[in-house]
């Protein structure tokens, strides 16, 4: 057995593990303390959150300039 075969098996196994983890985490149910739209793929709720964060950041940047 060559030294490259175990290395290739390890790398392929690692890639398979990462793929399985991402697949399972995409379809898992969110916990109570998690955000309810964390698995949403449509981005409608995520866009609302980003707008709110930008408004808050804009408010704080404007108030900093007024001082």
N, CA and C atoms as a LAMMPS dump frame, in Angstrom:
ITEM: TIMESTEP
0
ITEM: NUMBER OF ATOMS
201
ITEM: BOX BOUNDS ff ff ff
-5.0000000000000000e+02 5.0000000000000000e+02
-5.0000000000000000e+02 5.0000000000000000e+02
-5.0000000000000000e+02 5.0000000000000000e+02
ITEM: ATOMS id mol type element x y z
1 1 1 N 0.85 -1.179 0
2 1 2 C 0 0 0
3 1 3 C 0.895 1.242 0
4 2 1 N 0.588 2.139 -0.86
5 2 2 C 1.345 3.372 -1.011
6 2 3 C 0.885 4.374 0.061
7 3 1 N 1.707 5.351 0.419
8 3 2 C 1.357 6.338 1.433
9 3 3 C 0.278 7.296 0.941
10 4 1 N 0.107 7.379 -0.387
11 4 2 C -0.872 8.313 -0.937
12 4 3 C -2.301 7.813 -0.772
13 5 1 N -2.498 6.503 -0.747
14 5 2 C -3.853 5.961 -0.638
15 5 3 C -4.54 6.36 0.67
16 6 1 N -3.908 6.228 1.833
17 6 2 C -4.584 6.67 3.065
18 6 3 C -4.843 8.173 3.084
19 7 1 N -3.946 8.94 2.487
20 7 2 C -4.142 10.39 2.438
21 7 3 C -5.36 10.719 1.584
22 8 1 N -5.499 10.054 0.447
23 8 2 C -6.648 10.293 -0.432
24 8 3 C -7.936 9.863 0.262
25 9 1 N -7.914 8.717 0.939
26 9 2 C -9.107 8.245 1.661
27 9 3 C -9.488 9.234 2.754
28 10 1 N -8.498 9.774 3.458
29 10 2 C -8.773 10.762 4.504
30 10 3 C -9.396 12.03 3.928
31 11 1 N -8.842 12.53 2.831
32 11 2 C -9.361 13.761 2.228
33 11 3 C -10.766 13.554 1.682
34 12 1 N -11.017 12.423 1.023
35 12 2 C -12.353 12.139 0.503
36 12 3 C -13.35 11.979 1.652
37 13 1 N -12.928 11.308 2.726
38 13 2 C -13.797 11.163 3.896
39 13 3 C -14.104 12.495 4.55
40 14 1 N -13.106 13.363 4.612
41 14 2 C -13.312 14.697 5.172
42 14 3 C -14.302 15.497 4.332
43 15 1 N -14.159 15.446 3.033
44 15 2 C -15.09 16.154 2.146
45 15 3 C -16.51 15.6 2.276
46 16 1 N -16.632 14.288 2.362
47 16 2 C -17.952 13.672 2.531
48 16 3 C -18.563 14.093 3.86
49 17 1 N -17.762 14.155 4.901
50 17 2 C -18.259 14.584 6.204
51 17 3 C -18.75 16.016 6.196
52 18 1 N -18.026 16.897 5.529
53 18 2 C -18.434 18.297 5.437
54 18 3 C -19.735 18.415 4.644
55 19 1 N -19.847 17.667 3.551
56 19 2 C -21.076 17.701 2.74
57 19 3 C -22.271 17.198 3.537
58 20 1 N -22.105 16.124 4.275
59 20 2 C -23.203 15.587 5.081
60 20 3 C -23.581 16.573 6.184
61 21 1 N -22.591 17.185 6.826
62 21 2 C -22.878 18.159 7.876
63 21 3 C -23.669 19.348 7.333
64 22 1 N -23.269 19.869 6.188
65 22 2 C -23.987 21.009 5.612
66 22 3 C -25.397 20.626 5.182
67 23 1 N -25.565 19.433 4.64
68 23 2 C -26.89 18.967 4.223
69 23 3 C -27.81 18.85 5.429
70 24 1 N -27.312 18.26 6.505
71 24 2 C -28.132 18.079 7.703
72 24 3 C -28.423 19.424 8.363
73 25 1 N -27.442 20.311 8.427
74 25 2 C -27.663 21.604 9.08
75 25 3 C -28.606 22.494 8.274
76 26 1 N -28.705 22.287 6.966
77 26 2 C -29.638 23.072 6.161
78 26 3 C -31.078 22.67 6.463
79 27 1 N -31.319 21.38 6.678
80 27 2 C -32.673 20.9 6.881
81 27 3 C -33.053 20.728 8.347
82 28 1 N -32.174 21.06 9.266
83 28 2 C -32.508 20.881 10.676
84 28 3 C -33.531 21.921 11.116
85 29 1 N -34.279 21.586 12.132
86 29 2 C -35.231 22.532 12.693
87 29 3 C -34.476 23.481 13.611
88 30 1 N -34.81 24.777 13.568
89 30 2 C -34.114 25.713 14.449
90 30 3 C -34.521 25.497 15.905
91 31 1 N -33.604 25.747 16.805
92 31 2 C -33.893 25.652 18.235
93 31 3 C -34.704 26.866 18.657
94 32 1 N -35.195 26.857 19.867
95 32 2 C -36.034 27.961 20.339
96 32 3 C -35.286 29.284 20.347
97 33 1 N -34.033 29.261 20.766
98 33 2 C -33.291 30.523 20.836
99 33 3 C -32.724 30.946 19.491
100 34 1 N -32.766 30.051 18.502
101 34 2 C -32.285 30.405 17.166
102 34 3 C -33.294 31.294 16.46
103 35 1 N -32.846 31.922 15.417
104 35 2 C -33.732 32.719 14.589
105 35 3 C -34.648 31.793 13.797
106 36 1 N -35.896 32.176 13.64
107 36 2 C -36.853 31.301 12.953
108 36 3 C -36.624 31.248 11.456
109 37 1 N -35.912 32.195 10.896
110 37 2 C -35.696 32.205 9.449
111 37 3 C -34.26 31.865 9.082
112 38 1 N -33.554 31.179 9.965
113 38 2 C -32.151 30.888 9.684
114 38 3 C -32.003 29.915 8.524
115 39 1 N -33.008 29.089 8.259
116 39 2 C -32.935 28.148 7.147
117 39 3 C -33.731 28.622 5.94
118 40 1 N -34.197 29.834 5.967
119 40 2 C -34.991 30.365 4.855
120 40 3 C -34.075 30.633 3.669
121 41 1 N -34.486 30.156 2.503
122 41 2 C -33.645 30.346 1.327
123 41 3 C -34.148 31.466 0.424
124 42 1 N -35.284 32.086 0.771
125 42 2 C -35.849 33.104 -0.118
126 42 3 C -35.292 34.495 0.142
127 43 1 N -34.655 34.708 1.302
128 43 2 C -34.033 35.981 1.683
129 43 3 C -35.015 37.113 1.922
130 44 1 N -36.323 36.854 1.915
131 44 2 C -37.272 37.937 2.15
132 44 3 C -37.152 38.476 3.569
133 45 1 N -37.096 37.588 4.549
134 45 2 C -36.965 38.02 5.94
135 45 3 C -35.565 38.529 6.214
136 46 1 N -34.586 37.932 5.576
137 46 2 C -33.209 38.367 5.789
138 46 3 C -32.99 39.776 5.249
139 47 1 N -33.66 40.136 4.159
140 47 2 C -33.542 41.49 3.621
141 47 3 C -34.132 42.508 4.586
142 48 1 N -35.232 42.164 5.237
143 48 2 C -35.834 43.064 6.221
144 48 3 C -34.88 43.302 7.384
145 49 1 N -34.212 42.24 7.823
146 49 2 C -33.262 42.381 8.918
147 49 3 C -32.084 43.257 8.511
148 50 1 N -31.606 43.075 7.289
149 50 2 C -30.463 43.867 6.831
150 50 3 C -30.84 45.342 6.743
151 51 1 N -32.063 45.644 6.271
152 51 2 C -32.51 47.033 6.221
153 51 3 C -32.557 47.644 7.613
154 52 1 N -33.042 46.86 8.582
155 52 2 C -33.121 47.362 9.949
156 52 3 C -31.727 47.615 10.513
157 53 1 N -30.788 46.707 10.248
158 53 2 C -29.423 46.892 10.727
159 53 3 C -28.772 48.114 10.083
160 54 1 N -29.043 48.34 8.79
161 54 2 C -28.476 49.505 8.115
162 54 3 C -29.045 50.796 8.683
163 55 1 N -30.352 50.793 9.015
164 55 2 C -30.959 51.98 9.605
165 55 3 C -30.348 52.286 10.964
166 56 1 N -30.111 51.259 11.755
167 56 2 C -29.506 51.46 13.071
168 56 3 C -28.082 51.976 12.922
169 57 1 N -27.337 51.393 11.991
170 57 2 C -25.958 51.832 11.77
171 57 3 C -25.93 53.27 11.256
172 58 1 N -26.86 53.631 10.378
173 58 2 C -26.919 54.993 9.849
174 58 3 C -27.251 55.978 10.968
175 59 1 N -28.162 55.593 11.859
176 59 2 C -28.524 56.455 12.981
177 59 3 C -27.324 56.738 13.869
178 60 1 N -26.572 55.676 14.201
179 60 2 C -25.424 55.863 15.072
180 60 3 C -24.302 56.633 14.386
181 61 1 N -24.149 56.456 13.093
182 61 2 C -23.089 57.211 12.404
183 61 3 C -23.464 58.688 12.291
184 62 1 N -24.756 58.997 12.132
185 62 2 C -25.179 60.393 12.072
186 62 3 C -25.062 61.056 13.439
187 63 1 N -25.414 60.324 14.496
188 63 2 C -25.333 60.909 15.828
189 63 3 C -23.878 61.131 16.24
190 64 1 N -22.956 60.328 15.753
191 64 2 C -21.548 60.501 16.056
192 64 3 C -21.002 61.747 15.379
193 65 1 N -21.492 62.066 14.184
194 65 2 C -21.014 63.239 13.463
195 65 3 C -21.562 64.533 14.074
196 66 1 N -22.69 64.465 14.726
197 66 2 C -23.288 65.682 15.313
198 66 3 C -22.595 66.117 16.584
199 67 1 N -21.884 65.232 17.214
200 67 2 C -21.226 65.574 18.49
201 67 3 C -20.082 66.515 18.282
